Amino acid sequence: MKMTPAMRSAQESMQPGVITEEGFLGDEEMPIVDMIVRDEGEMISLGLSFEKTAEQLSYLLKEGQKGLGEPVTIDDKWLIRVVDPRGQLPCPFKDGLFHKMTAEIIRKSTDETLIVTDMSIHLFLEHHFIEGKGSQFRLEPQLLKRILFD
């Protein structure tokens, strides 16, 4: 994958303090195209599809919203709490605005937790960008598999 001008612009927007205080890159300093290629490889090796995973995340986010800020149990497997503060954030790839909604998804059988946002689902599905290692909202493939599908 090539680091195009659009990718460079997106990576600049992902720096801390540009769109969000912490940014999207975590502790990593490599080009985002390298992160995407690495993470696509890990998704494939775990047998995960971006589409099916994003569909499951969206389902849990939508169901969690029904709790109106209180934790709800979904399908006897997950405990979910969605917080929906006012406001929107622009996608670093410049293709939309996304609510600041945040969901904490807990797999009840293991107590493992995943934090997901409207933006992180969009970046995951549309750009295969799961954020850099060390990012608060990184959708770590192994964790996705354990929490969503095991």
C-alpha positions, 0 to 999 in steps of 0.5 A: 500500500502506498502512502498517498497525499490523502494518507499523509493528510489523514496521518497528520490529522491523527496526531495528538491535539488535532482532532482529539487530545490523544490522537489516533496513533497511540505509541506508534510512529510508523506510517498508517499504511504500514499499520493498516497492512499489519493489522489486516494481516492479523485480522486475516490470520485470526479468521476475522472479517472487517465487515462481520466484526463491524456489524457485530460492533454496530449491533452492540452499540445500538443495543447498548444505547437502549440503556440510556447511559445505564449498563444493559445485558445483551444476549446474556453475553455482554454488558454494555454501557453507552455514553453519548455526550453532545458533539461530533468529530470529523473523520481524519480521512475527511469523509464524515462527522461522527458522534462522540458516542462511546461504548464499554463492551464487557464479555461477561464470561471473561470480564474482558473489556473493549472500548468502541466509538462511532468513529472507531467503527467507521475507521475500522470498516471503511479504512481498515484502520484500528488505531495505533498500538497504545491508543485508548480506542484501538480495536485489537484483533485478538481482543475483538475475537475473544470478546465478540466471537469466542 
